[in-house]
Amino acid sequence: MVIRPGRHSREKDMANWTIYHNPRCSKSREALQRLRDEGIEPKVVEYLKDVPSERELEMLVMKLGVKPEELVRKSEQLYKDRFKGLRFNDHEWVRVMHEHPVLIERPIIVKGHKAVIGRPTERIEELL
């Protein structure tokens, strides 16, 4: 078997890509297409169906370099109705997102130990 270094490293690199995706969201679909246009076929996590655990959310927050509250979609009606104006610690915000995944900002693109929120989609370039 012949291993071509460029191809092998590219395949290994592609295995490190993940997108936390909502197929109903136009920005999320744009981000996924942007990755595919770059020749990257990421692992796709439809986070509304396959809800990340609290530990996974904590890891995402770490890779994004943000506080958990910064990952909350404050434009969602659920946030406005139930959480606006409330003060939670980091772990409590993680729990809120786990229990209500619609509040997780999207899309989140992960490459290895770093992640970005793909809004606008140009932010993906930080990982390329």
N, C-alpha and C positions, 0 to 999 in steps of 0.2 A: 504494500500500500504506500502510495506517495502522498505526503502531506505538504501542501503548499503553505508556507508560512503566512502570507498575507490573508489567505482565505481562512485558515485555521484561527488566527487571532481575531479576525472579523466575526466569525461565528461565536467565539468565546465572548467577545465584547457584546454581541447582540443578546447573549443569554443574561446579561446584567441589566437589561432594560425592562422596566415595568411601567405601565400606565394605569392609574386608578381612574376608571372611565365610566361615564354615564352616556350611553348611546343616544339618549334623548336630548343631550346638550350639544348645541352647535359648536361651541368652543372646544368641547372634549373631542368631538368628531374631527374638527380641524387639526387638533394636536396629534391625534392618532394618524391622520393622513400625512401630516408633516413628517412624522417619524418614518412612515412607510416610504415617502418620497426620498428620504435619505438612505433607503435600503435597510432600515431597521424594522424588524418584526418583533415588537415587545410582547412580553407576557401581559395580557389584558385582564385586569381585575375589575369586574363590574361591581363596584363597591356597594351598590344598593341591594344587590342579590347576595353577594359574598362579603358580608360586613366584616371589615377589619377588626381584629381583637383590640382590646385596650393596649396591649403590648405593641402590636403592629402600629397603632396610631402614635404611640410614644416614640417608636423608631422613626416614623415619618416626620414627626415634629423635629426630632433631632437632625435628620438628614436635610430638612428644609432650613434649619437654623432659625426657627420662629417659636414664639410662645403658642401653646395650644389654642388660646383664644383667637389668635391671628388666622387660624385655619378654619374658623367658623364662618359660614355664609350668613352674614348679617342681613342680607336682602331677602332671605326666606321668611315667609309669613310665620312659620313655626317659631323662628327666632324672635320675631317682633311680638308675637302673642305670649310666649312663655319664658323667654330668657333675656330680653332686652332690659338693661338696667340692673341685672343681677350680677353679683360678684362671686366668682368661683375661683378656687385655686387651680393650678395646672391639671392635677389629676381629675378634679371634678369636670373640667372642660373636656378632657379626654373621654370620660364616662358619658357625658352628654352626647358627644359625637358618635360614640359606639352605640348608644341607645337610639339615636336619631341620625342615621347616616346621611340623610338628605341635607344636613347642616354642614357636611364636609365640603370644603372648597374643592373645585374641580377645574380642569383635570390636574392630577399630580403625576409628574413624570419622574421616575427614579432611575438613576444609572449608578450602580454600585453603592457608594456611601454618600452620594449627593442627590438632592431632589430639588425640583422647582415646581411651582404652580404655573401651569401653562397658559396663563392669562397675562398679557397677550401671548399668542403662540410664539412670538419672537423670543420669549424667555427660554424656550427649548434650546436655543443656540448656546446657552450657558453650559449645556451638558455635552454638546457635540464636539 
